Amino acid sequence: MNEQVKQALIAKLTALADDELILAHRDSEWVGHGPILEEDIALANIAQDELGHATLWYGLRSTLDGSDPDRLAFLRDAAEFHNCELVELPKGDWAFTLLRQYLFDAYEALWLSAAKDSTYKPLAEVAAKILREERFHLQHTQAWVERLGLGTEESNRRMQAALDAQWGYAQQLFVPLEGEGVLVAEGIVPDLGGLKQTWLLHTTQHLQNSGLKLPLQPGYQPTSRQMHTEHLWSLLAEMQSTARWDAEAKVW
């Protein structure tokens, strides 16, 4: 692997891990606050899975550059993160959280299904491992989108409001990183352009079957991963507080 490919892969692995880490934190904010006990536990398990996936991607990066996954998660500033803006938005209500999780799960399931055939064997192995869990995530969130979209007038209204707010942000999932093209050319990661069309087909059909309408004006659509919303700073301040106060803290 030449240096150009290596640096592009490090950047991609970091973005993959950052997406999972920040989404895990947002999901964890529901622990103890879910609408029913069963779903409180279910979303807590999803959050734990996403955190585990972040650990796998950070770990894969570590094999390339020796970086410390814990320092990457807890001692970087917001400007150094490369997650998409969708995952850092506040958790909102239950409809907002489940709609975001569904849009992300639908993207991730497609990406992982393609990435498990990567020419870089370590990435292929991690993708195959994560995919087994993501398929269950997608089944769960698909069911919630349908349940809320076709439920009451109020649940449909809330789900539609969530879709109107998130649809533009979700398009950033398919914006490649600078230099990602070399990874696609080497067969290391899938082409996001091709995946987007499949994602649009699947999500549009499911959303419409769930009584929802795609926004005519999708609003803000991020065009890179260089910018973040103001929400990331406050999220990291909470998530990183213990590590920044005492980086050597341990649970006994």
C-alpha positions in Angstrom: 0.0 0.0 0.0 1.6 3.3 -1.1 1.5 6.4 1.1 -1.3 8.1 -0.8 -3.6 5.1 -0.4 -2.7 4.7 3.2 -3.5 8.3 4.1 -6.8 8.2 2.2 -7.7 5.0 4.1 -6.8 6.5 7.5 -9.1 9.4 6.7 -11.9 7.1 5.6 -11.7 4.9 8.7 -11.7 7.9 10.9 -14.9 9.2 9.3 -16.6 5.8 9.6 -15.7 5.6 13.2 -16.7 9.2 14.0 -20.1 8.6 12.5 -20.7 5.6 14.7 -19.3 7.3 17.9 -21.4 10.4 17.6 -24.5 8.5 16.7 -24.0 6.2 19.6 -23.8 9.1 22.0 -27.0 10.6 20.6 -28.8 7.3 21.0 -27.5 6.9 24.5 -29.2 10.1 25.5 -32.5 8.1 25.4 -31.4 5.6 28.1 -34.0 5.8 30.8 -36.2 8.1 28.7 -37.6 5.7 26.1 -41.4 5.6 25.5 -41.7 2.1 26.8 -39.2 -0.1 28.7 -38.7 -2.6 25.8 -37.7 0.2 23.4 -35.6 1.9 26.0 -33.5 -1.3 26.2 -33.6 -1.8 22.4 -32.2 1.6 21.6 -29.6 1.3 24.4 -28.4 -1.9 22.7 -28.3 -0.2 19.3 -26.2 2.6 20.9 -23.8 0.0 22.4 -23.5 -1.7 19.0 -22.7 1.6 17.3 -20.0 2.3 19.9 -18.6 -1.1 19.3 -18.5 -0.5 15.6 -16.7 2.8 16.2 -14.1 0.8 18.2 -13.6 -1.6 15.3 -13.0 1.2 12.8 -10.7 3.2 15.1 -8.8 -0.1 15.8 -8.4 -0.7 12.1 -6.9 2.8 11.8 -4.6 2.0 14.7 -3.0 -0.9 12.7 -2.1 1.7 10.0 -0.7 4.6 12.1 -0.5 3.4 15.7 -3.1 5.9 16.9 -4.8 5.4 20.3 -8.6 4.8 19.8 -9.4 6.3 23.2 -7.4 9.5 22.4 -9.2 9.8 19.1 -12.6 9.5 20.7 -12.0 11.6 23.8 -9.2 14.0 23.3 -9.8 15.5 19.8 -11.6 18.9 19.4 -14.7 19.2 17.2 -12.8 20.6 14.2 -10.8 17.4 14.1 -13.9 15.1 13.8 -15.1 13.9 10.4 -18.5 12.6 11.1 -21.5 13.7 9.0 -23.6 16.5 10.4 -26.8 14.3 10.5 -25.5 12.3 13.5 -24.6 15.3 15.6 -28.0 17.0 15.5 -29.8 17.0 18.9 -31.9 13.8 19.6 -35.2 15.6 19.3 -38.3 13.5 20.0 -38.7 9.8 19.4 -39.7 10.2 15.8 -36.6 12.4 15.1 -34.3 9.8 16.6 -35.8 6.8 14.9 -36.0 8.5 11.5 -32.4 9.5 11.7 -31.4 6.0 12.8 -33.4 4.5 9.9 -31.8 6.8 7.3 -28.3 6.0 8.6 -29.0 2.3 8.9 -30.2 2.1 5.4 -27.1 3.8 4.1 -24.8 1.7 6.3 -26.3 -1.6 5.4 -25.7 -0.9 1.7 -22.2 0.4 2.3 -21.2 -2.6 4.4 -22.7 -5.1 1.9 -20.4 -3.7 -0.7 -17.4 -3.2 1.6 -17.3 -6.8 2.7 -15.9 -7.5 -0.8 -13.1 -5.0 -0.3 -9.7 -5.8 -1.7 -8.2 -4.8 1.7 -8.9 -7.9 3.7 -9.0 -6.3 7.2 -11.6 -3.8 6.1 -13.6 -6.6 4.4 -13.6 -8.6 7.6 -14.7 -5.7 9.8 -17.5 -4.8 7.3 -18.8 -8.4 7.3 -18.8 -8.5 11.1 -20.7 -5.1 11.5 -23.2 -6.0 8.8 -24.6 -8.8 10.8 -25.7 -6.4 13.5 -26.7 -3.6 11.1 -29.3 -5.8 9.4 -31.1 -6.1 12.7 -30.8 -2.4 13.3 -32.4 -1.7 9.9 -35.2 -4.1 10.5 -36.0 -2.4 13.8 -35.9 1.1 12.6 -37.8 0.3 9.4 -40.6 -1.0 11.5 -40.7 2.1 13.7 -40.9 4.4 10.6 -43.9 2.4 9.4 -45.4 2.3 12.9 -45.2 6.1 13.4 -45.9 7.1 9.8 -49.1 5.0 9.6 -50.0 5.5 13.3 -52.0 8.4 14.5 -52.3 11.9 13.0 -49.8 13.2 15.6 -47.2 10.4 15.1 -47.4 11.0 11.3 -47.0 14.8 11.8 -43.9 14.3 14.0 -42.4 11.8 11.6 -43.0 14.1 8.6 -41.4 17.0 10.6 -38.3 14.8 11.2 -38.1 13.9 7.6 -38.4 17.5 6.5 -35.6 18.4 8.8 -33.2 15.5 8.1 -33.5 14.7 4.4 -31.0 17.3 3.2 -28.5 16.4 5.9 -28.8 12.7 5.0 -27.5 13.4 1.5 -24.1 14.1 3.1 -23.7 10.4 3.7 -22.9 10.0 0.1 -20.4 12.9 -0.2 -16.9 11.3 -0.6 -13.9 12.5 1.3 -11.1 14.3 -0.4 -8.9 11.6 -1.9 -11.5 8.9 -1.5 -11.4 8.3 -5.3 -8.1 6.5 -5.0 -9.7 4.0 -2.5 -12.5 3.3 -4.9 -10.1 2.8 -7.8 -8.2 0.3 -5.7 -11.4 -1.6 -4.8 -10.9 -0.8 -1.1 -14.2 1.0 -0.6 -17.4 1.1 -2.6 -18.3 4.1 -4.8 -20.8 6.2 -2.9 -22.4 7.6 -6.1 -23.6 4.1 -7.1 -24.8 3.3 -3.6 -26.8 6.6 -3.3 -29.2 5.6 -6.1 -30.0 2.3 -4.4 -30.4 4.1 -1.1 -32.8 6.6 -2.7 -34.8 3.9 -4.3 -35.2 1.9 -1.1 -35.8 4.7 1.4 -38.2 6.6 -0.9 -40.3 3.5 -1.4 -40.4 2.7 2.3 -41.1 6.3 3.4 -43.9 6.7 1.0 -45.4 3.3 2.0 -45.3 4.7 5.5 -47.5 7.6 4.7 -44.7 10.2 4.4 -43.8 12.6 1.6 -40.3 13.5 0.5 -39.6 17.3 1.1 -40.0 19.4 -2.1 -37.4 21.7 -0.7 -34.8 19.5 1.1 -33.1 22.5 2.7 -29.5 22.5 3.8 -27.4 19.8 2.1 -23.8 19.6 3.4 -21.3 19.3 0.6 -18.2 18.1 2.6 -17.2 16.8 6.0 -15.1 19.8 6.9 -17.9 21.7 8.7 -20.0 20.9 11.7 -23.1 22.2 13.4 -22.8 24.1 16.7 -24.2 21.0 18.4 -21.0 19.0 18.1 -19.2 21.2 20.5 -21.6 20.8 23.3 -21.9 17.0 22.6 -18.2 16.6 22.9 -18.0 18.7 26.0 -20.3 16.2 27.7 -18.9 13.0 26.2 -15.3 13.9 26.8 -15.5 15.6 30.2 -14.2 12.7 32.3 -11.3 11.9 29.9 -10.3 15.5 29.7 -10.5 16.0 33.5 -8.4 12.8 34.1 -7.1 11.0 31.0 -5.8 8.2 33.2 -9.1 7.5 35.0 -10.0 3.9 35.3 -13.1 1.9 36.4 -12.3 -0.4 39.3 
